[in-house]
Amino acid sequence: MTALRTWWRARKAARSDAGMTTSEYAMGTIAAAAFAAVLYKIVTSGSVSAALESVVGKALDAPF
């Protein structure tokens, strides 16, 4: 009977973390989306956009 109780407790302990992966995945997805939104706002701002266009323009006009 002791072996059965030990097995049951181990099985129950292993199943207690089953939902953590899903919640961590959801929080990671939300954090990535928030970071993407902030990065998009920064890149599309006037000064950064002008700087990026300048860099790309200089790279395309460079002699080979």
ROSE-4610 file (N, C-alpha, C; in Angstrom, 1 decimal, always signed):
// ROSE-4610
residu = [M/M/M/T/T/T/A/A/A/L/L/L/R/R/R/T/T/T/W/W/W/W/W/W/R/R/R/A/A/A/R/R/R/K/K/K/A/A/A/A/A/A/R/R/R/S/S/S/D/D/D/A/A/A/G/G/G/M/M/M/T/T/T/T/T/T/S/S/S/E/E/E/Y/Y/Y/A/A/A/M/M/M/G/G/G/T/T/T/I/I/I/A/A/A/A/A/A/A/A/A/A/A/A/F/F/F/A/A/A/A/A/A/V/V/V/L/L/L/Y/Y/Y/K/K/K/I/I/I/V/V/V/T/T/T/S/S/S/G/G/G/S/S/S/V/V/V/S/S/S/A/A/A/A/A/A/L/L/L/E/E/E/S/S/S/V/V/V/V/V/V/G/G/G/K/K/K/A/A/A/L/L/L/D/D/D/A/A/A/P/P/P/F/F/F]
num = [1/1/1/2/2/2/3/3/3/4/4/4/5/5/5/6/6/6/7/7/7/8/8/8/9/9/9/10/10/10/11/11/11/12/12/12/13/13/13/14/14/14/15/15/15/16/16/16/17/17/17/18/18/18/19/19/19/20/20/20/21/21/21/22/22/22/23/23/23/24/24/24/25/25/25/26/26/26/27/27/27/28/28/28/29/29/29/30/30/30/31/31/31/32/32/32/33/33/33/34/34/34/35/35/35/36/36/36/37/37/37/38/38/38/39/39/39/40/40/40/41/41/41/42/42/42/43/43/43/44/44/44/45/45/45/46/46/46/47/47/47/48/48/48/49/49/49/50/50/50/51/51/51/52/52/52/53/53/53/54/54/54/55/55/55/56/56/56/57/57/57/58/58/58/59/59/59/60/60/60/61/61/61/62/62/62/63/63/63/64/64/64]
x = [+0.8/+0.0/+0.9/+2.0/+2.9/+3.4/+3.8/+4.3/+3.2/+1.9/+0.8/+0.7/+0.8/+0.7/+1.8/+3.0/+4.2/+4.0/+3.5/+3.3/+2.2/+1.2/+0.1/+0.5/+1.3/+1.8/+2.8/+3.6/+4.5/+3.8/+2.7/+1.9/+1.2/+0.6/-0.1/+0.8/+2.1/+3.0/+3.5/+3.6/+4.0/+2.9/+1.7/+0.6/+0.3/+0.8/+0.4/+1.0/+2.0/+2.6/+2.2/+1.1/+0.7/+0.3/-0.3/-0.8/+0.3/+1.4/+2.4/+2.9/+3.1/+3.7/+2.8/+1.5/+0.6/+0.6/+0.6/+0.6/+1.9/+3.0/+4.3/+4.3/+3.8/+3.7/+2.9/+1.8/+0.9/+1.6/+2.2/+2.9/+4.1/+4.8/+5.8/+5.3/+4.2/+3.6/+3.1/+2.5/+2.1/+3.3/+4.4/+5.6/+6.2/+6.2/+6.8/+6.0/+4.6/+3.8/+3.9/+4.1/+4.3/+5.6/+6.6/+8.0/+7.9/+7.2/+7.1/+6.3/+5.3/+4.6/+5.4/+6.2/+7.1/+8.2/+8.8/+9.8/+9.2/+8.0/+7.3/+7.1/+6.7/+6.5/+7.8/+8.9/+10.2/+10.7/+10.6/+11.1/+10.3/+9.0/+8.2/+8.1/+8.8/+8.9/+9.7/+9.4/+10.0/+11.5/+12.2/+13.6/+14.3/+13.8/+14.4/+14.1/+13.0/+12.6/+13.5/+13.8/+14.7/+16.1/+16.6/+17.9/+18.0/+17.0/+17.1/+17.1/+16.2/+16.2/+17.5/+18.2/+19.5/+20.5/+20.5/+21.5/+21.3/+20.0/+19.7/+20.1/+19.8/+20.1/+21.6/+22.4/+23.8/+24.4/+23.8/+24.2/+23.9/+22.8/+22.4/+23.2/+23.7/+24.5/+26.0/+26.4/+27.8/+28.4/+29.6/+30.2/+30.9/+30.9/+31.5/+32.9]
y = [-1.2/+0.0/+1.3/+1.2/+2.4/+2.7/+1.7/+2.0/+2.7/+2.3/+2.9/+4.4/+4.7/+6.0/+6.9/+6.3/+7.1/+7.4/+6.4/+6.6/+7.6/+7.6/+8.5/+10.0/+10.1/+11.5/+12.0/+11.1/+11.6/+11.9/+11.2/+11.5/+12.8/+13.0/+14.2/+15.5/+15.3/+16.4/+16.8/+15.7/+16.0/+16.7/+16.5/+17.1/+18.5/+18.9/+20.2/+21.4/+21.2/+22.3/+22.2/+21.5/+21.4/+22.7/+23.6/+24.9/+26.0/+25.8/+26.8/+27.1/+26.1/+26.3/+27.2/+27.0/+27.8/+29.2/+29.5/+30.8/+31.6/+30.9/+31.5/+31.8/+30.9/+31.1/+32.4/+32.5/+33.6/+34.9/+34.9/+36.2/+36.5/+35.5/+35.8/+36.4/+35.9/+36.4/+37.8/+38.1/+39.5/+40.5/+40.0/+40.8/+41.1/+40.1/+40.2/+41.2/+41.1/+42.0/+43.4/+43.6/+45.0/+45.5/+44.7/+45.2/+45.5/+44.7/+45.0/+46.3/+46.6/+47.9/+49.1/+48.9/+50.0/+50.2/+49.2/+49.3/+49.9/+49.5/+50.1/+51.6/+52.0/+53.4/+54.2/+53.6/+54.3/+54.4/+53.3/+53.2/+54.1/+54.3/+55.1/+56.6/+56.9/+58.3/+59.1/+60.4/+61.3/+61.3/+61.5/+61.6/+60.2/+59.1/+57.8/+57.4/+57.7/+57.4/+58.1/+59.4/+60.2/+59.7/+59.3/+58.7/+57.4/+56.6/+55.3/+55.5/+56.4/+56.7/+57.3/+58.1/+58.6/+57.5/+56.6/+55.5/+54.6/+54.3/+53.5/+54.2/+55.5/+56.3/+56.3/+56.5/+56.5/+55.2/+54.1/+52.8/+52.5/+53.0/+52.7/+53.6/+54.7/+55.6/+55.4/+54.4/+54.2/+53.6/+54.1/+53.6/+52.2/+51.4/+50.0/+50.0]
z = [+0.0/+0.0/+0.0/+0.6/+0.7/-0.7/-1.5/-2.9/-3.7/-3.5/-4.3/-3.9/-2.6/-2.1/-2.6/-2.6/-3.1/-4.6/-5.4/-6.8/-7.0/-6.2/-6.4/-6.1/-5.1/-4.7/-5.8/-6.3/-7.4/-8.6/-8.9/-10.1/-9.9/-8.8/-8.5/-8.5/-8.0/-8.0/-9.4/-10.2/-11.6/-12.4/-12.1/-12.8/-12.3/-11.1/-10.6/-11.4/-12.2/-13.0/-14.4/-14.7/-16.1/-16.7/-16.0/-16.5/-16.6/-16.0/-16.0/-17.3/-18.1/-19.4/-20.3/-20.2/-21.0/-20.5/-19.2/-18.7/-19.1/-19.0/-19.3/-20.8/-21.6/-23.0/-23.3/-22.7/-22.9/-22.5/-21.3/-20.9/-21.8/-22.3/-23.3/-24.6/-25.0/-26.2/-26.0/-24.9/-24.6/-24.5/-23.9/-23.8/-25.1/-26.0/-27.3/-28.2/-28.0/-28.8/-28.3/-27.0/-26.4/-26.9/-26.9/-27.4/-28.8/-29.6/-31.1/-31.3/-30.5/-30.6/-30.3/-29.2/-28.8/-29.9/-30.4/-31.4/-32.7/-33.1/-34.3/-34.1/-32.9/-32.7/-32.8/-32.3/-32.3/-33.8/-34.5/-35.9/-36.8/-36.6/-37.4/-37.0/-35.9/-35.5/-36.5/-36.6/-37.6/-37.7/-36.5/-36.5/-36.9/-36.3/-36.6/-38.0/-38.5/-39.9/-40.9/-40.6/-41.4/-41.4/-40.2/-40.1/-40.8/-40.7/-41.4/-43.0/-43.4/-44.8/-45.3/-44.5/-44.8/-45.0/-44.0/-44.0/-45.3/-45.5/-46.7/-48.0/-48.1/-49.2/-49.5/-48.4/-48.6/-49.0/-48.5/-48.9/-50.3/-50.8/-52.2/-53.2/-52.7/-53.6/-53.5/-52.7/-52.5/-53.8/-54.2/-55.4/-55.1/-56.1/-55.9/-56.5]
